[in-house]
């Protein structure tokens, strides 16, 4: 299954980020905790250069907790400072604030020693589409300032927001990169909702997803839909259709409907907390 999605506005958005990064002290790069490798845009490494950076594994409430900790350990070995977040529930923000202050502590102390008033920490929020950047800002502030929807490509412009005394956040549009060399990356991005569903064949994507799940956690699908499994992804999708009563006129399985339900229930953690990749399986983080 070949997936490429790089709408024209993303080129403009990336150029805007290149201009904006000069204005910030820290970059907070949001990753999807369910796909901590595939959700890491390699172009952001080039964009950030030597800026201070925090990797925030968002949607941690949807991911396997043990694997999230394994990914944090992996990135720590690469020299990254990491935190986990559940931006929808507003969890983990204290740790994020503390991490930002720790990164800026030396600079703040130097300014104080010279008798200067340190300006508010300015941090850019960066990441792929639909990873939860605007939701994070709104929960941080406590009111809706950044536009959010449960689909990629909503934030288009640059938004500076004062989230607390001494800290400003810059919300930026979600950006992907022009070509996925590894097609599994594109598939995982599509499964988690970083790529617009309208550009994909839902049944083919869901069939690929269910094949992944039957390797990672087969009981999640078997128990949820009361099926035996067996066969390829399309066959399992057909079993889900029949078990749920998703039928076309004439009695055939409605694969499109069962695909939509399966993906939606995964994204809503109704299949349980699932992470689609392990650090040991992804040695080339950031080199896609």
C-alpha positions in Angstrom: 0.0 0.0 0.0 1.7 3.2 -1.2 0.8 6.4 0.7 2.1 9.9 0.0 0.3 13.0 1.3 2.0 16.4 1.1 -0.5 19.2 0.2 0.8 22.5 -1.1 0.2 24.4 2.1 2.8 22.3 4.0 5.6 23.8 2.0 4.4 27.3 2.9 4.0 26.2 6.6 7.5 24.8 6.7 9.0 28.0 5.4 7.0 29.9 8.0 8.5 27.6 10.7 12.0 28.2 9.4 11.5 31.9 9.9 9.9 31.5 13.3 12.5 29.2 14.8 14.9 32.1 15.0 12.5 33.8 17.5 12.3 31.0 20.0 14.4 29.6 22.8 13.1 26.0 22.8 11.3 23.7 20.3 8.8 21.3 21.8 8.4 18.5 19.3 5.2 16.5 19.8 5.3 12.9 18.8 2.4 10.4 18.8 3.1 8.0 21.6 1.5 5.2 19.6 4.1 5.7 16.7 7.1 7.5 18.3 9.3 6.7 15.3 6.9 7.3 12.4 5.5 10.5 13.9 9.0 12.1 14.1 9.4 14.4 11.1 13.1 14.1 10.0 12.9 17.6 8.4 12.4 19.1 11.8 15.9 18.0 12.8 17.3 20.2 10.1 14.9 23.0 10.9 15.8 23.1 14.6 19.6 22.9 14.2 21.2 23.6 17.6 18.1 24.9 19.4 17.2 23.4 22.7 14.5 20.7 22.2 12.1 18.6 24.2 10.4 15.5 22.8 6.9 15.3 24.1 5.2 11.9 23.6 1.6 13.0 23.4 -1.5 10.8 23.5 0.3 8.6 26.0 -3.1 7.6 27.5 -3.8 5.7 24.2 -0.4 4.0 24.0 1.1 0.9 25.7 2.6 2.3 28.9 5.6 0.0 29.0 6.5 0.7 25.4 6.2 4.5 26.0 8.8 4.2 28.7 11.0 2.1 26.4 10.8 4.9 23.8 11.6 7.5 26.4 14.7 5.5 27.3 15.6 5.1 23.7 15.4 8.8 23.0 17.2 9.7 26.2 20.1 7.6 24.8 20.1 9.8 21.7 20.5 12.8 23.9 16.9 14.0 23.9 15.0 15.3 26.9 11.5 13.7 26.9 8.2 14.0 28.7 4.8 12.2 28.3 1.6 14.1 27.8 -2.1 13.5 27.6 -3.1 16.9 26.2 -6.8 16.1 26.0 -7.0 15.5 29.8 -4.4 18.1 30.6 -1.9 15.7 32.1 1.9 16.1 32.1 2.0 19.9 31.6 3.8 20.5 34.9 6.6 18.2 33.7 6.7 20.0 30.4 7.0 23.4 32.1 9.7 22.1 34.4 11.6 20.6 31.5 11.5 24.0 29.7 12.7 25.9 32.8 15.5 23.4 33.3 16.7 23.9 29.8 16.7 27.6 30.2 18.0 27.7 33.8 21.6 28.5 32.9 20.6 31.4 30.6 18.1 32.7 33.2 20.8 32.6 35.9 23.3 34.5 33.7 20.7 37.2 32.9 19.9 37.6 36.6 23.6 37.8 37.5 24.0 40.7 35.0 21.0 42.4 36.5 18.8 41.9 33.5 15.1 41.0 33.6 14.8 37.7 31.8 12.2 37.7 29.1 9.5 35.1 28.9 10.6 31.7 27.6 9.5 31.4 24.0 8.8 27.9 22.8 7.7 26.6 19.4 5.2 23.7 19.3 6.1 21.5 16.3 5.0 18.2 15.0 3.0 16.3 12.4 -0.7 16.9 11.6 -3.3 15.9 14.2 -0.7 15.1 16.9 -2.5 17.4 19.4 -0.5 20.7 19.3 -3.5 23.0 19.5 -5.2 20.9 22.1 -2.1 21.1 24.2 -2.1 24.9 24.0 -5.8 25.2 24.8 -5.5 22.9 27.9 -2.3 24.7 29.0 -4.0 28.1 28.9 -7.4 26.8 30.2 -9.5 28.2 27.3 -9.9 27.8 23.6 -7.4 30.0 21.8 -5.9 27.6 19.2 -8.3 26.1 16.7 -8.7 22.3 17.0 -10.5 19.5 15.2 -10.0 15.7 15.2 -8.5 15.8 11.7 -5.2 16.9 10.2 -4.6 20.2 8.6 -6.7 22.5 10.7 -3.9 24.9 12.0 -2.6 26.9 9.1 -1.2 30.1 10.5 1.3 31.2 13.2 -0.2 31.8 16.7 1.7 33.3 19.7 -0.1 32.5 23.0 0.9 33.4 26.5 0.2 30.3 28.5 1.6 31.4 31.9 3.7 34.1 33.4 7.1 33.8 32.0 6.2 31.5 29.1 4.9 32.0 25.5 4.1 29.2 23.1 4.1 29.5 19.3 1.5 27.1 17.7 2.5 26.0 14.2 0.8 24.0 11.5 1.3 20.2 11.4 3.8 19.3 8.7 4.8 16.0 7.1 7.8 15.5 4.7 7.5 15.2 0.9 8.3 11.5 0.5 8.1 8.4 2.8 10.9 6.2 1.8 9.6 3.5 4.2 6.0 2.9 3.2 5.2 1.4 6.7 5.7 5.0 8.0 2.9 6.3 5.7 0.6 3.4 6.7 1.1 4.1 10.4 0.6 7.8 10.0 -2.6 7.1 8.1 -3.8 4.6 10.8 -3.4 7.1 13.6 -5.1 9.9 11.6 -2.2 12.1 10.6 -3.2 11.8 7.0 -6.7 12.8 5.8 -8.9 9.7 5.6 -10.5 11.1 2.4 -7.3 10.5 0.4 -7.1 6.8 1.3 -8.9 3.6 0.6 -10.3 2.8 4.1 -10.8 -0.9 3.6 -7.2 -1.5 2.4 -5.8 0.6 5.2 -7.9 -1.2 7.9 -6.9 -4.6 6.5 -3.3 -3.6 6.8 -3.9 -2.3 10.3 -5.6 -5.5 11.5 -2.7 -7.5 10.2 -0.4 -5.4 12.4 -2.7 -5.9 15.4 -2.7 -9.6 15.0 1.0 -9.6 15.4 1.1 -7.1 18.3 -2.1 -7.9 20.2 -4.5 -10.2 18.5 -6.8 -10.5 21.5 -7.7 -6.8 21.1 -9.6 -7.5 17.9 -10.8 -11.0 18.8 -12.3 -9.9 22.1 -13.7 -6.6 20.8 -15.5 -8.1 17.8 -16.0 -11.7 18.9 -14.3 -13.3 16.0 -11.8 -16.1 15.5 -9.4 -14.4 13.2 -7.4 -16.3 10.6 -6.7 -15.3 7.0 -5.4 -12.0 5.7 -6.5 -8.6 6.7 -9.4 -8.4 4.3 -10.8 -11.8 5.6 -10.6 -10.6 9.2 -12.3 -7.3 8.2 -15.0 -9.4 6.6 -15.4 -11.4 9.8 -15.8 -8.1 11.7 -18.5 -6.9 9.2 -20.5 -10.1 9.7 -20.1 -10.1 13.5 -21.3 -6.5 13.8 -24.0 -6.9 11.2 -22.4 -4.4 8.7 -24.0 -5.8 5.6 -24.7 -4.5 2.1 -27.9 -5.0 0.2 -27.8 -8.7 -0.8 -26.1 -9.8 2.4 -22.4 -9.1 1.5 -20.0 -7.7 4.1 -19.8 -3.9 4.2 -16.0 -3.6 4.4 -16.0 0.2 4.2 -18.2 0.6 7.2 -16.3 -2.0 9.3 -13.0 -0.3 8.2 -14.3 3.0 9.4 -15.5 1.6 12.8 -12.2 -0.4 13.3 -10.0 2.6 12.7 -12.2 4.9 14.8 -12.3 2.5 17.7 -8.5 2.1 17.6 -8.0 5.9 17.6 -10.4 6.1 20.6 -8.5 3.3 22.5 -11.6 1.1 22.5 -9.2 -1.8 21.5 -7.0 -1.0 24.5 -3.8 0.9 24.8 -1.8 0.0 21.7 1.6 1.1 20.4 2.4 0.1 16.8 6.2 0.1 17.0 9.1 -0.8 19.3 12.5 1.0 19.6 14.3 -2.3 18.7 12.4 -2.4 15.4 13.2 1.2 14.4 17.0 1.8 14.4 16.9 4.6 11.9 14.8 7.2 13.8 14.9 10.5 11.9 16.5 9.0 8.8 13.4 8.3 6.7 
